[in-house]
Amino acid sequence: MLLTAIIIYLGLTVAVGAWSSRLVKNSSDFVLAGRSLPLFLSASALFATWFGSETIFGASSVYLEEGLIGVIEDPFGGALCLVLFGMFYLRPMYRMNVLTIGDVFSKIFGKRIEFFASVFMIPAYFGYVAAQLVALSLVLGAVTDLTLTQGIIISAGIVVFYTFLGGMWAISITDFIQTTMIVIGLIWVSVMVAQEAGGVGEIFSQAPPESFQFFPENSLNAWISYFGAWAILGLGSIPSQDIYQRVMSAKSEKVAIRSTYLAGGFYLSFGLLPLFIALGAKVLYPELYLENKQMLLPSMVLRHGGLAVQVVFFGALISAIMSTTSSGLLAPSAIISENIIRPYFGEKLQDKHLLWILRINIISVALISTLMATWESNIYELVAGASILMLVSLFVPLTAGLYWKKASPMGALLAMVIGMLTYLIAENFEWTENNHLLGLIASILAMVFGSYSFPDKKKLSYELS
């Protein structure tokens, strides 16, 4: 019966995606839903972007081992990113009225930096999508006899189908449905766990003291690691196309700003529920915790929840993962199409051709991500790795380009290259536990050095005149 309910739900999602294709008339409709989303669709789309496998599977398992201090990156860093984006980045970028964040780099620094920013951004999404495919496969495997690889392939096929047809319109409409499922499912299971355990207070009383430690111990290394955890998602995901396309799909700047704050608040609130459920599950069923930490929540619901709870909870799980996967597929596809392929053809490329290129790229991204998913199955590490790549290469150039008048194209290029190289070298030789911070610092220094050593001639001529 549970499997039947899941199949029906997946079928309805695909049907909504197919229906949404009617709303797609051009590439702007496909990537940004024609910039016409009302607040409830815009906020739910942003919330659903973040609320995926790493929140339910990854963060909950890390929390049980390390407490709150171990999950600063997500959900706390994720919520911070949405708020910072709304406060400091949204207004200037929304007014540019462009299709991708690669276009933003083009507006600020020119075509050459647009190309390099796009090249640095694209690889981050392969690991991000791979993490969601692994998670969706784990969910399907929990209720069927599918192997991990079989589940990954089926999951990719489902999400690719409705994203291919409806683009951002399909994502936004299905996200609203999926957000509703997430909220109902998590609240329902939280209440069930609390009742089974004898109340919220009973769960908290049996939890280890470190479960509620929010700040690090009083040492320099601990505080550096603490800041590093905040920075991975909090700063690293700011220059990402998936957030950009969802924010820029809002029908007005005011709606866009409100949606980031609402989504940030919702994400932090409901992002804590999987942690509470996992804590309660560990108290109630320690044997499940020892079996597989990442599968603790679905295993608990399968063995100890009634059919209604199972249907709602697995519906919520699938909803959370599919919404994140779809945005992860569309984001790099848009960057490849708009910022790498389109400039090569120039005005010869008609919009209808660009629309088909977008759809073909969705399939291409899915194929690469599927391969990655079969190589690495640690969800939390896959997602963290994706955000780190953007933190060490793109965060500094974007921020400097928007707020520092002396920021130059050469400074931006050096910041990308040196920041990334520093991180990769440090990671290879395992210099520190926070190699991404070394990459971030190197990116800042390279930005300053490059901008002063190779100033933007256009800006200089304008200032002299």
Buried (B, 14 or more C-beta within 10 A) or exposed (E): EBEEBBEEBBEEBBEBBBBBBEBBEEBBBBBBBBBBBEBEBBBBBBBBBBBBBBBBBBBBBBBBEBBBBBBBBBBBBBBBBBBBBBEEBBEBBBEBEBBBBBBBBBBBBBEBBBBBBBBBBBBBBBBBBBBBBBBBBBBBBBBBEBEBEBBBBBBBEBBBBBBBBBBBBBBBBBBBBBBBBBBBBBBBBBEBBBEBBEEBEBBBEBBEEEBEBEEBEEEEEEEBBBBBBBBBBBBBBBBBBBBBBBBBBBBBBEBBBBBBBBBBBBBBEBBBBBBBBBBBBBBBBEEBBEEEBBBBBBBBBBEBBEEEBBBBBBBBBBBBBBBBBBBBBBBBBBBBBBBBBBBEEEEEBEEEBBBEBBBBBBBEBBEBBBEBBBEBBBBBBBBBBBBBBBBBBBBBBBBBBBEBEBBBBBBBBBBBBBBBBBBBBBBEEEEBEBBBBBBBBBBBBBBBBBBEEBBBEEBEEEEEE
